[in-house]
Amino acid sequence: MIVVPNVVCVAGVFLFGFGIGTSVVTNNVSALAALANGLWPMKRVAQIEMERRKKMELELRREEKLSLQHI
């Protein structure tokens, strides 16, 4: 994901007259895209963990209610 933007920058310098600013912006945008791509799976993992904890909490509450009813 880093190679393509750098090739675009080099090609842009020779073919389209890109300057330093355009190269920096292109490189920074591609770095942010790579970071977002790397963090995307963590969002799903966090969601699954949250659902698991909610389910566990509901089960514990049910068990507490049952144990209080038997007293």
N, CA, C and O of each residue as an XYZ file, in Angstrom:
284
protein
N       0.818     -1.188      0.000
C       0.000      0.000      0.000
C       0.870      1.264      0.000
O       0.360      2.357     -0.245
N       2.134      1.134      0.263
C       3.028      2.283      0.252
C       3.720      2.438     -1.098
O       4.061      3.552     -1.495
N       3.929      1.335     -1.804
C       4.666      1.373     -3.064
C       3.905      2.161     -4.129
O       4.489      2.984     -4.834
N       2.610      1.907     -4.243
C       1.813      2.537     -5.303
C       1.827      4.062     -5.196
O       2.087      4.722     -6.202
N       1.560      4.655     -4.033
C       1.597      6.126     -3.966
C       2.978      6.703     -4.267
O       3.087      7.773     -4.867
N       4.027      6.003     -3.855
C       5.372      6.494     -4.155
C       5.665      6.430     -5.645
O       6.304      7.332     -6.186
N       5.212      5.382     -6.314
C       5.372      5.298     -7.768
C       4.573      6.403     -8.444
O       5.037      6.999     -9.416
N       3.375      6.680     -7.936
C       2.553      7.767     -8.476
C       3.274      9.103     -8.300
O       3.258      9.936     -9.206
N       3.897      9.312     -7.159
C       4.645     10.560     -6.918
C       5.806     10.715     -7.897
O       6.001     11.783     -8.478
N       6.571      9.647     -8.073
C       7.721      9.710     -8.986
C       7.244      9.919    -10.420
O       7.798     10.739    -11.151
N       6.221      9.180    -10.815
C       5.682      9.359    -12.164
C       5.091     10.759    -12.324
O       5.226     11.377    -13.380
N       4.437     11.257    -11.275
C       3.860     12.597    -11.327
C       4.899     13.680    -11.481
O       4.664     14.676    -12.165
N       6.057     13.498    -10.847
C       7.138     14.482    -10.968
C       7.610     14.569    -12.417
O       7.801     15.661    -12.952
N       7.795     13.418    -13.040
C       8.330     13.415    -14.400
C       7.268     13.693    -15.459
O       7.570     14.316    -16.477
N       6.040     13.248    -15.244
C       5.020     13.369    -16.287
C       4.071     14.561    -16.099
O       3.623     15.152    -17.081
N       3.764     14.913    -14.853
C       2.755     15.939    -14.606
C       3.292     17.168    -13.895
O       2.547     18.120    -13.665
N       4.553     17.165    -13.547
C       5.147     18.331    -12.897
C       4.774     18.478    -11.431
O       4.687     19.598    -10.928
N       4.554     17.373    -10.742
C       4.263     17.444     -9.307
C       5.425     18.106     -8.586
O       6.585     17.915     -8.948
N       5.105     18.879     -7.573
C       6.139     19.485     -6.752
C       6.298     18.746     -5.433
O       5.716     17.684     -5.212
N       7.102     19.340     -4.569
C       7.346     18.742     -3.253
C       6.044     18.668     -2.455
O       5.767     17.652     -1.818
N       5.252     19.726     -2.485
C       3.997     19.760     -1.713
C       3.046     18.649     -2.110
O       2.465     17.985     -1.251
N       2.886     18.447     -3.404
C       2.001     17.387     -3.887
C       2.515     16.020     -3.453
O       1.731     15.153     -3.067
N       3.819     15.827     -3.515
C       4.400     14.552     -3.093
C       4.191     14.312     -1.601
O       3.876     13.195     -1.191
N       4.363     15.347     -0.792
C       4.167     15.212      0.662
C       2.711     14.889      0.974
O       2.430     14.002      1.780
N       1.787     15.601      0.341
C       0.360     15.354      0.583
C      -0.009     13.933      0.162
O      -0.696     13.224      0.899
N       0.444     13.517     -1.014
C       0.150     12.168     -1.490
C       0.706     11.116     -0.544
O       0.035     10.132     -0.234
N       1.922     11.326     -0.090
C       2.551     10.377      0.822
C       1.818     10.325      2.163
O       1.612      9.238      2.704
N       1.424     11.469      2.707
C       0.717     11.498      3.990
C      -0.670     10.865      3.885
O      -1.088     10.124      4.775
N      -1.369     11.155      2.813
C      -2.699     10.559      2.629
C      -2.586      9.045      2.508
O      -3.392      8.312      3.082
N      -1.599      8.581      1.770
C      -1.434      7.125      1.630
C      -1.018      6.486      2.954
O      -1.423      5.361      3.247
N      -0.216      7.185      3.755
C       0.168      6.647      5.066
C      -1.049      6.536      5.980
O      -1.184      5.551      6.707
N      -1.937      7.529      5.956
C      -3.168      7.462      6.754
C      -4.086      6.341      6.276
O      -4.723      5.664      7.083
N      -4.147      6.153      4.969
C      -4.961      5.063      4.428
C      -4.401      3.706      4.861
O      -5.160      2.795      5.191
N      -3.075      3.576      4.860
C      -2.454      2.327      5.303
C      -2.722      2.079      6.783
O      -2.973      0.945      7.189
N      -2.669      3.131      7.587
C      -2.954      3.005      9.016
C      -4.400      2.580      9.246
O      -4.669      1.690     10.053
N      -5.333      3.218      8.534
C      -6.749      2.852      8.663
C      -6.975      1.407      8.234
O      -7.757      0.687      8.855
N      -6.301      0.991      7.190
C      -6.415     -0.384      6.717
C      -5.903     -1.374      7.759
O      -6.459     -2.462      7.908
N      -4.860     -1.007      8.470
C      -4.318     -1.877      9.503
C      -5.175     -1.936     10.754
O      -5.221     -2.964     11.430
N      -5.852     -0.846     11.065
C      -6.669     -0.798     12.279
C      -8.092     -1.305     12.082
O      -8.801     -1.552     13.058
N      -8.507     -1.460     10.852
C      -9.886     -1.873     10.564
C     -10.256     -3.183     11.256
O     -11.332     -3.256     11.849
N      -9.420     -4.219     11.209
C      -9.785     -5.468     11.891
C      -9.936     -5.298     13.403
O     -10.736     -6.001     14.021
N      -9.186     -4.383     14.004
C      -9.291     -4.172     15.448
C     -10.669     -3.652     15.837
O     -11.153     -3.939     16.932
N     -11.299     -2.899     14.960
C     -12.647     -2.398     15.240
C     -13.627     -3.565     15.359
O     -14.484     -3.576     16.243
N     -13.499     -4.528     14.480
C     -14.377     -5.699     14.517
C     -14.113     -6.540     15.772
O     -15.048     -7.030     16.405
N     -12.847     -6.701     16.122
C     -12.495     -7.458     17.327
C     -13.079     -6.782     18.564
O     -13.607     -7.456     19.448
N     -12.986     -5.456     18.631
C     -13.530     -4.720     19.771
C     -15.050     -4.886     19.850
O     -15.605     -5.007     20.942
N     -15.716     -4.893     18.709
C     -17.165     -5.061     18.702
C     -17.549     -6.455     19.189
O     -18.497     -6.601     19.959
N     -16.828     -7.471     18.752
C     -17.113     -8.842     19.184
C     -16.882     -8.975     20.688
O     -17.672     -9.612     21.385
N     -15.809     -8.379     21.186
C     -15.513     -8.433     22.620
C     -16.605     -7.740     23.435
O     -16.993     -8.231     24.495
N     -17.102     -6.601     22.945
C     -18.161     -5.885     23.642
C     -19.430     -6.737     23.711
O     -20.084     -6.795     24.752
N     -19.776     -7.394     22.610
C     -20.953     -8.259     22.594
C     -20.786     -9.433     23.558
O     -21.738     -9.822     24.236
N     -19.582     -9.996     23.618
C     -19.314    -11.117     24.523
C     -19.465    -10.683     25.978
O     -20.040    -11.405     26.792
N     -18.947     -9.503     26.297
C     -19.054     -9.018     27.681
C     -20.496     -8.711     28.067
O     -20.899     -8.979     29.199
N     -21.280     -8.153     27.145
C     -22.693     -7.889     27.429
C     -23.434     -9.188     27.703
O     -24.240     -9.280     28.629
N     -23.143    -10.195     26.876
C     -23.789    -11.489     27.049
C     -23.424    -12.096     28.400
O     -24.282    -12.640     29.094
N     -22.150    -12.001     28.770
C     -21.698    -12.540     30.044
C     -22.358    -11.804     31.208
O     -22.753    -12.425     32.195
N     -22.476    -10.497     31.093
C     -23.105     -9.707     32.150
C     -24.575    -10.089     32.322
O     -25.060    -10.207     33.447
N     -25.283    -10.282     31.205
C     -26.686    -10.689     31.287
C     -26.827    -12.063     31.951
O     -27.743    -12.278     32.745
N     -25.934    -12.978     31.630
C     -25.976    -14.297     32.252
C     -25.712    -14.219     33.749
O     -26.363    -14.914     34.530
N     -24.765    -13.381     34.156
C     -24.486    -13.221     35.584
C     -25.687    -12.623     36.314
O     -26.003    -13.035     37.430
N     -26.350    -11.660     35.694
C     -27.535    -11.069     36.330
C     -28.639    -12.096     36.484
O     -29.313    -12.129     37.514
N     -28.837    -12.940     35.469
C     -29.856    -13.987     35.565
C     -29.534    -14.952     36.697
O     -30.419    -15.344     37.458
N     -28.273    -15.330     36.806
C     -27.854    -16.245     37.877
C     -28.064    -15.610     39.244
O     -28.479    -16.294     40.180
N     -27.784    -14.315     39.380
C     -27.999    -13.627     40.657
C     -29.480    -13.616     41.021
O     -29.833    -13.839     42.178
N     -30.346    -13.360     40.045
C     -31.777    -13.354     40.307
C     -32.266    -14.722     40.735
O     -33.087    -14.842     41.644
N     -31.750    -15.769     40.065
C     -32.173    -17.126     40.430
C     -31.696    -17.484     41.834
O     -32.436    -18.102     42.599
N     -30.484    -17.106     42.175
C     -29.966    -17.447     43.496
C     -30.703    -16.652     44.584
O     -30.881    -17.164     45.689
N     -31.127    -15.441     44.305
C     -31.883    -14.652     45.292
C     -33.298    -15.201     45.473
O     -33.859    -15.109     46.566
N     -33.872    -15.762     44.433
C     -35.208    -16.330     44.538
C     -35.225    -17.594     45.385
O     -36.238    -17.890     46.017
N     -34.145    -18.335     45.413
C     -34.079    -19.574     46.178
C     -33.793    -19.347     47.655
O     -33.898    -20.274     48.457
N     -33.438    -18.137     48.015
C     -33.127    -17.855     49.425
C     -34.366    -17.657     50.236
O     -34.283    -17.411     51.440
